[in-house]
């Protein structure tokens, strides 16, 4: 997709807005989040403008994700954190605020207070099986 002049991340990629760059290659840029949840909170973005993973080729999305392990090791080492979250919000209903795909790498420590609401439930009898079949059928056409 083409860059959007209204997209803050496209403007960072273009150099119009500065960032604290941690990694850059031909397709990916990683930098410190300006509103971090924890010291060392990184954003990893494709240089090309995509809003969500399903708009990307598997290779392009893989290019974003392949740098995460190395960046996570560096963040853990630099911050002394013992854990981290890798988070991607895809769409407004999923709390995506900047509509340019970005992966968060968030260092975590016991007792840091960040938490996460995980309201798990169980499928009603037969619903999981039906849903699995529906997803498998849809997978044939994507």
Steps between C-alpha positions, in 0.01 A plus 500: 500500500619853445607719788246731651603859562265498800658185649743580781693177444535565126635843589749339739612261224545798265708684762249786535448412867798394713510176695737318733596236244605157625498298176462570131527284191356535151145408609476548878554777753504458881508788746418586860133579560455867600225395744661190650322264736847408632858613439618340175151466347565462125286531192592289197339614174516421131635793301221451249157616618272214604232527764460131584677167444242362257586782258861380480669210327624228733855600405445867589341416834771244565758772440350703784479203735844354426676789677292470820708226671826692463340828608336332799836358613657845476216665692516236775875546530483882496211533746561207732140391450437128526202474265322683221177516305483499121175669407334591171161672497327457163210744459329761714288243686829337606632835634719588201551877524751564220366340183842382380588147602728496803620230735563598861787341691428591863750408774332358811591439863306325777282753677530768228125557517447488124273197502268387224127426508455149365134410529514140380185298445408154372320409179151359534476132406573457128576870437879454493475219247262699276722808519812298420327366186392851398855633538643204309249561219587873490870414494452323166407829333765734640 
